[in-house]
Each structure stands twice: as structure tokens, then as C-alpha cells.
Amino acid sequence: MAEADPMIRTDPGTLTRADLAESLHRQVGLSRAESASIVERILAHMCEALSNGENVKISGFGSFVLRDKGERIGRNPKTGVEVPIAPRRVLTFRASQMLRDRIVAG
């Protein structure tokens, strides 16, 4: 995978939609409006798939996986009172091996 140009970011600790759109604009040469539209459409498509119960896998990046968690008994740590925790669906992210290797390499 080729190294991308360093991104100019609004906040060095957070990558935003605007940062992604700006990077797309600089690297691909699309207008800023087109770049922002593409970023929004990709994220909307991912959200739609997840809300429909589909998992999202991005090769070389990772997988967004939906899991159903059953009802269970929890405990209030302050009072010790047991309370039921309702079943729910949770979203987890599992990074690809390529991404994990890049993170470790720094």
C-alpha cells in the first residue's frame, strides 16, 4: 500500500469528515463539494447497511460487526443491587491485520 500524503487536519487527535473530504480533494483532484459528497455517500451507505443488520468489511482496514447481546443480570457497583440488563445489539470494530501492523510500526 502506497504511503498517503500527510493530511492537514483541523485537530491533530481526531480525523473528521472534513479532513477525509479535503484529502480526497487534494489527492484525487475532485472539487471540494464533490469530495464532501462522496465521503457523505460512503458513510451513509455504511450506516444503511449496518442498520439493516449487515456487517461492513473494508479490505485492508477492518470489519464493523453487529452482535446481539442477550439479557443478563448486572450489579450496581455502588449499592450491590442486581438489575436486569436488556438484550441489545452492539457494533464492534475489528481491525485488519494490515491496519494492526501499521499501528504497531507507528
Secondary structure per residue as TSV (DSSP state, phi and psi in degrees):
chain	resnum	aa	ss	phi	psi
A	1	M	-	360.0	129.3
A	2	A	-	-72.1	146.8
A	3	E	-	-73.5	132.0
A	4	A	-	-80.6	156.6
A	5	D	-	-63.3	146.9
A	6	P	-	-58.4	138.2
A	7	M	-	-88.1	142.3
A	8	I	-	-88.6	119.2
A	9	R	-	-122.0	151.7
A	10	T	S	-71.6	-34.9
A	11	D	B	-135.1	118.5
A	12	P	T	-62.4	-14.8
A	13	G	T	-97.7	-6.2
A	14	T	B	-140.2	131.7
A	15	L	-	-94.6	122.2
A	16	T	-	-107.9	171.1
A	17	R	H	-58.9	-41.4
A	18	A	H	-62.4	-38.4
A	19	D	H	-63.8	-43.0
A	20	L	H	-62.8	-44.1
A	21	A	H	-64.0	-41.5
A	22	E	H	-64.3	-41.1
A	23	S	H	-63.7	-42.6
A	24	L	H	-62.2	-42.3
A	25	H	H	-59.4	-48.2
A	26	R	H	-70.3	-41.4
A	27	Q	H	-83.2	-32.5
A	28	V	H	-101.5	-27.4
A	29	G	-	92.2	11.2
A	30	L	-	-74.3	161.7
A	31	S	-	-66.4	161.8
A	32	R	H	-62.0	-39.0
A	33	A	H	-65.3	-43.4
A	34	E	H	-64.0	-41.6
A	35	S	H	-62.3	-45.6
A	36	A	H	-63.4	-39.6
A	37	S	H	-63.9	-41.8
A	38	I	H	-64.5	-45.1
A	39	V	H	-59.9	-46.0
A	40	E	H	-62.4	-41.7
A	41	R	H	-66.5	-40.0
A	42	I	H	-63.7	-48.1
A	43	L	H	-64.0	-39.0
A	44	A	H	-64.1	-40.5
A	45	H	H	-64.5	-41.5
A	46	M	H	-63.4	-45.1
A	47	C	H	-62.3	-42.1
A	48	E	H	-62.0	-46.0
A	49	A	H	-61.2	-45.2
A	50	L	H	-65.3	-40.2
A	51	S	H	-68.9	-21.8
A	52	N	T	-87.3	4.5
A	53	G	T	88.2	9.4
A	54	E	-	-91.4	147.2
A	55	N	-	-84.6	155.1
A	56	V	E	-119.8	122.3
A	57	K	E	-119.2	126.1
A	58	I	E	-116.1	108.4
A	59	S	T	-56.1	132.5
A	60	G	T	82.5	-5.3
A	61	F	T	-118.9	-59.9
A	62	G	E	160.0	-173.8
A	63	S	E	-127.0	136.3
A	64	F	E	-98.9	117.0
A	65	V	E	-121.2	133.0
A	66	L	E	-89.7	135.4
A	67	R	E	-129.0	140.2
A	68	D	E	-95.0	125.2
A	69	K	E	-105.3	131.1
A	70	G	-	-76.7	170.2
A	71	E	-	-66.3	143.7
A	72	R	E	-150.2	168.4
A	73	I	E	-97.6	127.8
A	74	G	E	-112.3	173.3
A	75	R	E	-133.8	131.8
A	76	N	-	-69.6	116.9
A	77	P	T	-65.6	-24.1
A	78	K	T	-80.1	-43.2
A	79	T	T	-104.1	-19.1
A	80	G	-	81.1	2.5
A	81	V	-	-73.6	132.8
A	82	E	E	-80.6	137.3
A	83	V	E	-136.0	143.2
A	84	P	E	-75.4	138.4
A	85	I	E	-105.4	122.5
A	86	A	-	-65.6	151.4
A	87	P	-	-64.5	148.8
A	88	R	E	-156.2	166.9
A	89	R	E	-106.3	131.9
A	90	V	E	-121.5	152.8
A	91	L	E	-106.2	127.9
A	92	T	E	-120.6	155.6
A	93	F	E	-121.1	131.8
A	94	R	E	-120.7	115.8
A	95	A	E	-69.7	145.1
A	96	S	-	-70.8	163.0
A	97	Q	H	-61.8	-37.5
A	98	M	H	-61.1	-44.4
A	99	L	H	-65.9	-43.7
A	100	R	H	-60.4	-41.6
A	101	D	H	-62.9	-40.3
A	102	R	H	-67.6	-35.8
A	103	I	H	-66.8	-43.6
A	104	V	H	-64.8	-38.4
A	105	A	H	-68.5	-22.1
A	106	G	-	84.0	360.0
